[in-house]
Amino acid sequence: MQSLRRMARDAVKMLVVGTLFIYPIAMYFADGYLTPTQLLAGLLFLMAIRVFLAAWIKPQHHGRDVFLAGILVIAAILVLLLLPHVTLDWLRLYPMLLTLCVFCMFFGSLFTGMPLVERIARIMHSDMPPQAVIYCRRVTQAWCILLLVNASISLYTALAASYRIWSLYNGLIVYFLFGAMFAGEYLLRLHLQRRWAAA
């Protein structure tokens, strides 16, 4: 019973997170059916659901997450009531801002004792050789570069490209780029692990 509840929570979490990341495509298809104000309110509601799920899954931060979810819901309601003239130009900056937030997480971790990629790697492999620690730092740096490049392209599509090109890049193409990065890094890691084992 508990495993079913966990699976249900994970499924809902993945659905909400997936919706947040493909929001540019959703905006493209919702154009003509929903106003920009409704789209912005919907985005805030989705964020509130994501934060509330975090409170449900991780009770140690329950109070903080429930409070933040409440703030996001109130913000969504205020947008509907007080901002009837939201433009799509505002919403087109959302993917760029999201990318910059992720970039800050990766970049900031480079100035701590353990870069973000190493923290993730140590969840699965607590005992890591020195070469792997150096490699994790370099992968973190590579992700910083990719995220910064993506934020720049996303900003360009928001300011200078058509709505269709913006939706296509930010809602589809960018995930192929990230997928290629994941795949390339995985293959490189396998190659290096064999070399480290043979040394």
Order of alpha helices (4+ residues) and beta strands (2+ residues): alpha-alpha-alpha-alpha-alpha-alpha-alpha-alpha-alpha-alpha
